[in-house]
Amino acid sequence: MAHSPPAPTAPAPATHRRPRPGRAPGRAHVAPLDGLRGLAVAAVLLFHAGYLGGGFLGVDLFFVLSGFLITGLLLGEVQRRGRIALPAFWERRARRLLPALVAMGTAALLLAWAAGPPSLLGFALDDAPWAAAQVVNWHFIAEQVGYFNAADTRLFSHLWSIGVEWQFYLVWPLVVAVAGRGRGGPRRVALLAGAGALGSLWLMVQLGSTVDTTRAYEGTDTRAFALLLGAVAATAPVRRLADRVPRPVADGVCALLVCGLAASWVLTGGQNAPGLFRGGLFAHSLAAAVLIALLAAAPGGRTGRALGSTVPRWLGELSYSLYLWHWPVFLLLPQKVFGIGGWARAVLAIGLSLVAAVLSKLLVEDPVRFRARWATGRRGLVALLAAAVVTVGVWAAVPRPHPGAGTVDVQRLMSP
């Protein structure tokens, strides 16, 4: 999942909002990039509801935005201070991502125990430790749990992308900390990110030709190009180039790119789309990176104002929690609710996901992220330990279903 972008080189005042408490000083907020996140999460929700065949590409847009944000922050720090405070960086990432993840995981296990089928609960209990360790994508690869054909059997199947991001956050800051120093640092980082993206593309082409595309789709190495293309877009050479594009031209290109991304979400028909693993995903991520670079340089154009309008920006601000909660809601909600299904059920599922996301953001994410009194110092440590104990306790206490529970007894069916 992607998060709030760094400050643009030459932001337009109209797109700024007052920094929230806890936001690093001097970091402007670029509303159009929040709007992009809103479009991305809407695409993913419609894909999982069965109404947008290429909506899974919204995850790539999240990846590109994440790479852009993280690299901008890291380069800014290393250029200002000559080094990166890695423990502080990882602490900020943990504060941003882990509280909502723990809350969702604990609630999902309890709901699956109370209302889910035994098979779903059994797989959830198996997958939960891997999700907690942020390596569930490699667990699914080893188990050959295909994202496109078996995701509906796994309560935590959507967390593969969170695992990819976490693994990127562990490795990439080390690269920027070494390569980003000095006057030539941003250029070196851009070259390394570009080379890494091409290497990642090569791996995807090699591994994406098999019948089971799980390895290519969920591997950190094969999906790294989206994050790394975002990283390239955050470097000074690319941002200077984006600044040179005349504002009317940049606005027109942004409009075309938004339309192109939306068209790809509508026209792509899942994992069997021609060329998807032979450059299609890379082209989508490259278009997203160009769009993000231009929006960061010129957020005040018509396209930027449309993306930064109330509804897309609000969805973008909720996107992380909404992404976390929507899949358990989709799986645990009965196929028929009060006799309705289809679009009506999808609307209900999305509505419930929005409610859960708002509550998660207000009660869990924001207090921890912006350091409410109970989330700092000794109180914060006690709260963290208590949350860990509760989560592990729920995982250990939920009774594991018996093998075969919930399946059909063939002999009983054949008996008179």
Rosetta blueprint (number, residue, H / E / L):
1 M L
2 A L
3 H L
4 S L
5 P L
6 P L
7 A L
8 P L
9 T L
10 A L
11 P L
12 A L
13 P H
14 A H
15 T H
16 H L
17 R L
18 R L
19 P L
20 R L
21 P L
22 G L
23 R L
24 A L
25 P L
26 G L
27 R L
28 A L
29 H L
30 V L
31 A H
32 P H
33 L H
34 D H
35 G H
36 L H
37 R H
38 G H
39 L H
40 A H
41 V H
42 A H
43 A H
44 V H
45 L H
46 L H
47 F H
48 H H
49 A H
50 G L
51 Y L
52 L L
53 G L
54 G L
55 G H
56 F H
57 L H
58 G H
59 V H
60 D H
61 L H
62 F H
63 F H
64 V H
65 L H
66 S H
67 G H
68 F H
69 L H
70 I H
71 T H
72 G H
73 L H
74 L H
75 L H
76 G H
77 E H
78 V H
79 Q H
80 R H
81 R H
82 G L
83 R L
84 I L
85 A L
86 L H
87 P H
88 A H
89 F H
90 W H
91 E H
92 R H
93 R H
94 A H
95 R H
96 R H
97 L H
98 L H
99 P H
100 A H
101 L H
102 V H
103 A H
104 M H
105 G H
106 T H
107 A H
108 A H
109 L H
110 L H
111 L H
112 A H
113 W H
114 A H
115 A H
116 G L
117 P L
118 P H
119 S H
120 L H
121 L H
122 G H
123 F H
124 A H
125 L H
126 D H
127 D H
128 A H
129 P H
130 W H
131 A H
132 A H
133 A L
134 Q L
135 V L
136 V H
137 N H
138 W H
139 H H
140 F H
141 I H
142 A H
143 E H
144 Q L
145 V L
146 G L
147 Y H
148 F H
149 N H
150 A H
151 A H
152 D H
153 T H
154 R L
155 L L
156 F L
157 S H
158 H H
159 L H
160 W H
161 S H
162 I H
163 G H
164 V H
165 E H
166 W H
167 Q H
168 F H
169 Y H
170 L H
171 V H
172 W H
173 P H
174 L H
175 V H
176 V H
177 A H
178 V H
179 A H
180 G L
181 R L
182 G L
183 R L
184 G L
185 G H
186 P H
187 R H
188 R H
189 V H
190 A H
191 L H
192 L H
193 A H
194 G H
195 A H
196 G H
197 A H
198 L H
199 G H
200 S H
201 L H
202 W H
203 L H
204 M H
205 V H
206 Q H
207 L H
208 G L
209 S L
210 T L
211 V L
212 D L
213 T L
214 T H
215 R H
216 A H
217 Y H
218 E H
219 G L
220 T H
221 D H
222 T H
223 R H
224 A H
225 F H
226 A H
227 L H
228 L H
229 L H
230 G H
231 A H
232 V H
233 A H
234 A L
235 T L
236 A H
237 P H
238 V H
239 R H
240 R H
241 L H
242 A H
243 D H
244 R H
245 V L
246 P L
247 R H
248 P H
249 V H
250 A H
251 D H
252 G H
253 V H
254 C H
255 A H
256 L H
257 L H
258 V H
259 C H
260 G H
261 L H
262 A H
263 A H
264 S H
265 W H
266 V H
267 L H
268 T L
269 G L
270 G L
271 Q L
272 N L
273 A L
274 P L
275 G L
276 L H
277 F H
278 R H
279 G H
280 G H
281 L H
282 F H
283 A H
284 H H
285 S H
286 L H
287 A H
288 A H
289 A H
290 V H
291 L H
292 I H
293 A H
294 L H
295 L H
296 A H
297 A H
298 A L
299 P L
300 G L
301 G L
302 R H
303 T H
304 G H
305 R H
306 A H
307 L H
308 G L
309 S L
310 T H
311 V H
312 P H
313 R H
314 W H
315 L H
316 G H
317 E H
318 L H
319 S H
320 Y H
321 S H
322 L H
323 Y H
324 L H
325 W H
326 H H
327 W H
328 P H
329 V H
330 F H
331 L H
332 L H
333 L L
334 P L
335 Q L
336 K L
337 V E
338 F L
339 G L
340 I E
341 G L
342 G H
343 W H
344 A H
345 R H
346 A H
347 V H
348 L H
349 A H
350 I H
351 G H
352 L H
353 S H
354 L H
355 V H
356 A H
357 A H
358 V H
359 L H
360 S H
361 K H
362 L H
363 L H
364 V H
365 E H
366 D H
367 P H
368 V H
369 R H
370 F L
371 R L
372 A L
373 R H
374 W H
375 A H
376 T L
377 G H
378 R H
379 R H
380 G H
381 L H
382 V H
383 A H
384 L H
385 L H
386 A H
387 A H
388 A H
389 V H
390 V H
391 T H
392 V H
393 G H
394 V H
395 W H
396 A H
397 A H
398 V L
399 P L
400 R L
401 P L
402 H L
403 P L
404 G L
405 A L
406 G L
407 T L
408 V L
409 D L
410 V H
411 Q H
412 R H
413 L H
414 M H
415 S L
416 P L
